Amino acid sequence: MYKISLASAIVFFPSLCFANDSEIEVPKKYERTFPVWAQEAIDRGYELPLPFGFGATYMTMEQPLVVESVTFSGLGLVDDLVSIKGSEAIQESDTTTFRADMWVLPFLNFYGIIGKTKGSSVANVTVNLALPPPFKPVESAPFDFILDFEGLTYGGGGTIAGGIGNWFALLDVNYTNTDLDILDGEISSIVVSPRVGYQFKIANHNTQVWIGAMYQDVEQNFSGNLADIGVPIASGKFEVNQHLANKWNGLIGGQITLGKGFDLLLEGGLGTRKSFMAGIGYRF
């Protein structure tokens, strides 16, 4: 029985921070502390977003995982007799996060995130029992093993952004830890997301559209108690090694200002990892 799949549940995307209807208008003198070098940027003709922001994001994701090995321990004599075979699993997850950010420099944003992930994975597996001679090994019929998980995720990251005219580019990197209810310890992940896009106005609302890619590097070796995944063996432990079927996927998205400092963001993930994200942010 296996499949501790959490791999994509800990993916996060920061709200973009580009010029909107809450832009800093060209001032005689920039009065705020952040971002540093704001006055120099404004004097050169750049438009800056307001320095501080809060946001909430919801993401749903589905992706395939490749299972390398599953082992049990704490079963006494049965440890060396039982093995599990399985090659692929499908993971689905829903994640809600809250974010606070600050533009430290005109081109550099730092942020912190906290949220909750809930999901499940389904793997098609067989259980093998190696009996001593003269008996032959026994293998079960394939069956779906379903694992439900949830937990707290927290972390932080940074975004480097720049643009020429109406075109912009950014690179976002974040690091998170997730404490799932079925595992010993925490799971860490690094997500890198480059994007390029174009900004324009729709009915006087500043709008950005972009394409990009997402890279995920998620810790894939984890262990826990069999009792926590529904196997009634108090002393039993499991260990699972697995990896993402693909670490990269495509992105397409957009953001529009709603007025009074608020903006709305939508983004979809393309490829073997499919996702949909919606977020709302406020800048001041």
ABEGO torsion letter per residue (X at the ends): XBGBBAAAAABBBBBBBBBBAABBBBBABBABAOBBGAAAAAAAGBBBBBABBBBBBBBBBBBBBBBABBBBBGAEAAAAABBBBBABBBBBBBBBBBBBBBBABAABBBBBBBBBBBBBBBBBBBBBBBBBOABBBBBBBBBBBBBBBBEBBBEBBBBBBBBBEABBBBBBBBBBBBBBAABBEBBBBBBBBBBBBBBBBBGGBBBBBBBBBBBBBBBABBBBBAAAAGBBBAABBBBBBBBBABABBBBBBBBBBAEGGBBBBBBBBBEABBBBBBBBBBBX
